[in-house]
């Protein structure tokens, strides 16, 4: 994004600095090597960063309909709840 000549010089400097900082953060994040304690931690972080395709939601909902619910716990059965 080129600098806008209509902006005051201070504002141009601020915007340029902000763009440079953002670019540096993105580059640092891409180059950072991360060590995970467990495979589950890696999967959680990957899932949080990866957007799901829109076509996946209806398929997942359909799949969940066919999945049986959790079994009734033994203590609920024993107490009659």
CORZI-V916578 format. One record per helix or strand. SS is the DSSP state (H for helix, E for strand). FROM is the first residue (numbers start at 1). TO is the last residue. If there is no record, write none. Layout:
<<SS | FROM | TO> <SS | FROM | TO>>
//
This chain:
<<H | 9 | 31> <H | 39 | 49> <H | 54 | 66> <H | 74 | 79>>
//
